[in-house]
Amino acid sequence: MLSRKIAAANSKWLSPTFKVLFVKISSLGDVVHHLPAVSDAARKLPGAEIDWIVEEPFAGVAAMHGAVRRVIPVALRRWRARWWQRATWREIADFRRAVRAERYDAIVDTQSLVKSALVSASALGTRHGMDAASAREPLAARFYHRRYAVARGLHAVERNRLLSAAALGYELDAPADYGLEVPPAEESEAPYTVFLTMTSRADKLWPEERWIELGRALARRIVLPWGNEAERMRATRIARGLPVADVPRRLSLEQLARLLARSQAVVGVDTGLTHLAAAVGTRTVGVYCGSDPALTGIYGAARATNVGARGRPPSADDVLRVLR
């Protein structure tokens, strides 16, 4: 799926139509939070061609949305680490050629950062974004042709949706729809629950003993994915305390999406994969310890619930009550 969408547009895309380029480059949670804005645009602008610039590790998520015609990966993180290499400058030139291959009727940057604004400036067309009072980095507003006020106190999903609606000229009249099309599983699995124990900040972690307490109370097979060595070691420690638990090999984002979609339930801390689990429709419990679920919690998914709050991590019983 991803390779097809990254490929150059074929002949059926060459007819005159409204062309939209979304810029939401990272992180995984932010990318997932942008999916409903894509669904809105596809529903409100029938026949529009929708492309999306996104950091290369998250391109697979953008490609899972059925309305996205073309995914254009950008590699800012990798390029910054190797800026002096000739290969890096060749990749940057290739990226600019890919972006400028078409002129867009609207370029909508919902990231509101200077780096995303600079990326949007590489494309041809009218650039839309938040005004200085609304943007996460006020300087980003200087790069947009048209700027919009979007309340800061809203959830990230609604900020993305409202900005996109203002830029593209329609009203919001439906609940958030993530629009994901998860690739089918490669093989059948026995029933399992996924624990997402990893996150980017220490204050977002849930104590390991609470994971073990929850897993023992559930008395089910638990799968604990991971992304780096520290996360693998944490998952292994938790698995040792559970009756039946698996720590799989490192999985790709597409493989993780299938794992989440087929699970009985997912319990996860504030991490992009927890938002992805909710977006694919799995019963999901978001465990909040160091961040505010009102602003960045699981949102708009019928089978998802947030527990805990900044500075008030939930107990294992709190999570268990929600699952039952």
Residue, then its C-alpha position, 0 to 999 in steps of 0.5 A: m500500500l505504501s509503495r503504491k501511494i508514494a509512487a508518482a501519480n498515474s494518468k487518471w490523476l491528471s484531470p483538472t480537479f482540486k488538489v490539497l497538500f497536507v503537511k503534518i510531519s511528526s510525531l506518530g501521535d500528531v500524525v494520527h490526530h491529523l487523520p480525521a481532518v483528511s477524512d473531513a476534506a475527502r467527505k466535503l470535497p468529493g473528487a479532491e486529490i489529497d496528498w500528504i507530506v510526513e516524516e518517513p517513519f510515519a508514512g505507513v500511517a498516512a498511506m493507510h488512509g483511504a483518501v490519501r492519493r500520494v504520500i511524500p516522505v520527508a526525512l528532516r530528522r535523518w538529514r539533520a544528523r547527516w547534513w554534510q553528506r552529499a547523499t543527504w543533499r541529493e535526497i533533499a533535491d529529490f524531495r523538492r522535485a517530488v513536492r514541486a511536481e504539481r501545483y496545489d490549490a491549497i497547502v495546509d500545514t496543521q503542524s504549526l511549527v517552523k520546520s513544518a512551515l519551511v517544508s510547506a514553503s517548498a511546495l507550489g500553491t497557496r499556503h494555509g496555517m494558524d496565526a501567530a496567536s494559535a500556532r505552537e511556534p508563532l514564527a511559523a505563521r510568517f510562512y503562510h499566505r493565509r492565517y486562521a485563529v484556532a483556540r489553543g484549549l481544544h484537543a489536537v484533533e479538533r484544532n487540526r479539523l478546524l484549521s483544515a475546514a477554515a482553509l478549505g472552506y467547509e463547516l464541520d458537521a460530523p464526528a471525527d473519523y480516522g478513516l484507516e484501512v489496516p492491511p489484513a493480518e498475515e496469519s491468524e492469532a490466538p486471542y491476546t491483549v496488547f500492553l503499550t508500556m513505552t513512551s517518550r518521557a519518563d513522567k508518562l510511564w506507568p509503574e511496572e508493578r501496576w502493569i504486572e498487577l493488571g496483567r495478572a488480574l486479566a489472566r489473558r495472553i499479553v503481548l508487549p511490543w517495543g521500539n528500542e533496547a530500553e523499551r525491550m528490557r522494560a517489556t521483558r521485566i513486565a513479561r516475567g511477572l505475568p502468567v502468559a506474555d510475549v515480547p515479540r521481535r521488533l515490528s514495523l509500523e504496519q505490522l504493529a497496526r495489524l497487531l493492534a487491530r486484531s487484539q481483544a484490547v489495548v492498554g497504553v500510556d501516552t504514546g502514538l501507538t495508543h492513539l493508533a490502536a484507538a484509530v483502528g477501532t480496537r477497545t483501547v484504554g489510555v493511561y495518563c500519568g504526566s500529560d493532560p488527556a483533555l488536550t492530547g488524550i485518545y479522542g473521537a474513538a467510540r471504543a476508547t477511554n482515558v484514565g488518569a491525569r497529569g500527576r495522578p496516575p491511575s491504579a491497576d483497578d482503575v484500568l481494570r474497571v474500564l476494561r470490564 
